[in-house]
């Protein structure tokens, strides 16, 4: 009986905290201005990500936005702490080799397509694989990215995602569909967003 009451109380507290969290955050326009993102990402894309984040409590104040509408030669990956009204990381990120060259132009949810996926993701657990410290992703957009885990779409560091590559070739190297980050930054980003935060990828 006591355990049941305790579980019920915990659920009520979680729902209450979620509502309070959403209520104390400013609207999308205000947050966009405070983050000074107007020269980085369009308001429309930010608003879609932020409004979903506000209404889907994860227990963390952090979310990630990726804008594949920008070329890989520009920073297009942002980790945002809404509670602190701060951009924690702004980074370059690679796209899939079959999605395009400088720009990602085509996207896929198909295994072995080697294309990037867009949509809403949840950052899941970490592991060590062939690319070192990596972060598994669960695709939450049905029919758009829900094969992410089956496709082994993960966040990892890569030498080809270093900005030095841009200086030599005019663009980043490409992945097999993963959002690959510069190695010097990947571990810090992964540790910040792992275990349940949302990632919003737009084209």
TIKOL-31039 format. One line per field, with one value per residue (C-alpha): x, y, z; residue number from 1. Coordinates in steps of 0.25 Angstrom, whole numbers, plus 5000, padded with zeros to 4 digits. Layout:
BEGIN
X: [X	...]
Y: [Y	...]
Z: [Z	...]
k: [NUM	...]
END
This chain:
BEGIN
X: [5000	5011	5019	5007	5004	5019	5019	5006	5012	5024	5016	5008	5021	5027	5014	5014	5029	5027	5015	5023	5036	5028	5021	5034	5040	5038	5031	5039	5041	5047	5056	5060	5064	5071	5079	5083	5081	5075	5088	5089	5076	5062	5051	5042	5051	5055	5040	5036	5048	5045	5030	5032	5043	5034	5022	5030	5037	5050	5055	5066	5066	5075	5071	5079	5075	5081	5079	5083	5077	5091	5104	5113	5124	5116	5112	5098	5098	5093	5092	5083	5081	5067	5067	5080	5076	5089	5095	5105	5111	5110	5117	5120	5113	5114	5103	5102	5110	5098	5090	5098	5112	5113	5098	5089	5078	5072	5068	5064	5059	5064	5075	5088	5083	5095	5087	5083	5070	5062	5051	5051	5061	5063	5077	5079	5091	5106	5115	5129	5129	5138	5137	5140	5131	5117	5103	5091	5079	5064	5056	5042	5037	5029	5033	5043	5054	5049	5059	5070	5074	5073	5082	5092	5090	5098	5106	5121	5133	5141	5153	5146	5136	5148	5147	5161	5155	5147	5159	5164	5152	5141	5132	5133	5135	5122	5117	5109	5097	5101	5102	5117	5124	5138	5146	5151	5136	5128	5130	5126	5114	5110	5111	5103	5091	5091	5080	5067	5069	5062	5069	5062	5068	5062	5065]
Y: [5000	5010	5006	5009	5023	5026	5023	5031	5043	5042	5042	5054	5062	5059	5064	5076	5079	5078	5088	5098	5096	5099	5111	5118	5117	5129	5127	5124	5138	5142	5130	5132	5146	5143	5132	5142	5131	5140	5139	5124	5117	5122	5125	5115	5103	5108	5110	5096	5090	5099	5097	5082	5082	5091	5081	5068	5069	5060	5064	5072	5086	5083	5080	5080	5086	5082	5090	5081	5093	5099	5094	5085	5097	5105	5102	5095	5087	5095	5089	5099	5100	5106	5108	5116	5123	5119	5112	5102	5097	5101	5092	5086	5073	5063	5057	5044	5042	5038	5050	5060	5067	5081	5081	5069	5069	5055	5048	5034	5024	5012	5002	5003	5016	5023	5035	5045	5044	5057	5058	5057	5047	5044	5043	5029	5022	5023	5012	5010	5005	5006	5021	5022	5028	5029	5032	5023	5030	5026	5032	5037	5042	5030	5026	5037	5033	5021	5012	5020	5009	4998	5007	5009	5024	5030	5042	5040	5048	5047	5053	5056	5065	5074	5089	5087	5078	5090	5098	5087	5083	5093	5084	5073	5059	5050	5039	5027	5034	5038	5053	5052	5063	5068	5058	5070	5073	5060	5054	5067	5068	5054	5055	5067	5062	5047	5039	5045	5059	5062	5065	5072	5070	5079	5080]
Z: [5000	5004	4991	4983	4990	4988	4973	4971	4979	4970	4958	4962	4966	4952	4945	4954	4952	4937	4937	4945	4937	4924	4931	4936	4922	4913	4900	4887	4882	4896	4897	4882	4885	4898	4892	4880	4870	4859	4850	4853	4851	4846	4856	4850	4852	4866	4870	4866	4874	4886	4887	4886	4897	4906	4906	4907	4920	4921	4934	4928	4923	4911	4896	4883	4870	4856	4844	4831	4823	4825	4818	4825	4824	4835	4849	4849	4862	4875	4889	4897	4912	4913	4928	4927	4914	4908	4896	4902	4889	4875	4865	4852	4849	4837	4829	4822	4809	4801	4806	4798	4797	4803	4806	4811	4800	4802	4815	4819	4829	4822	4827	4819	4811	4817	4818	4829	4836	4841	4851	4867	4874	4888	4893	4899	4905	4903	4898	4893	4878	4866	4866	4881	4891	4885	4888	4883	4877	4877	4866	4871	4857	4852	4838	4837	4847	4855	4849	4855	4865	4855	4845	4857	4855	4867	4871	4871	4868	4855	4849	4836	4844	4849	4843	4838	4827	4822	4820	4811	4803	4806	4813	4824	4821	4822	4830	4828	4833	4847	4852	4854	4862	4863	4872	4882	4885	4884	4898	4904	4896	4898	4913	4913	4905	4908	4916	4910	4904	4891	4878	4867	4853	4842	4827]
k: [1	2	3	4	5	6	7	8	9	10	11	12	13	14	15	16	17	18	19	20	21	22	23	24	25	26	27	28	29	30	31	32	33	34	35	36	37	38	39	40	41	42	43	44	45	46	47	48	49	50	51	52	53	54	55	56	57	58	59	60	61	62	63	64	65	66	67	68	69	70	71	72	73	74	75	76	77	78	79	80	81	82	83	84	85	86	87	88	89	90	91	92	93	94	95	96	97	98	99	100	101	102	103	104	105	106	107	108	109	110	111	112	113	114	115	116	117	118	119	120	121	122	123	124	125	126	127	128	129	130	131	132	133	134	135	136	137	138	139	140	141	142	143	144	145	146	147	148	149	150	151	152	153	154	155	156	157	158	159	160	161	162	163	164	165	166	167	168	169	170	171	172	173	174	175	176	177	178	179	180	181	182	183	184	185	186	187	188	189	190	191	192	193	194	195	196	197	198	199	200	201	202	203]
END
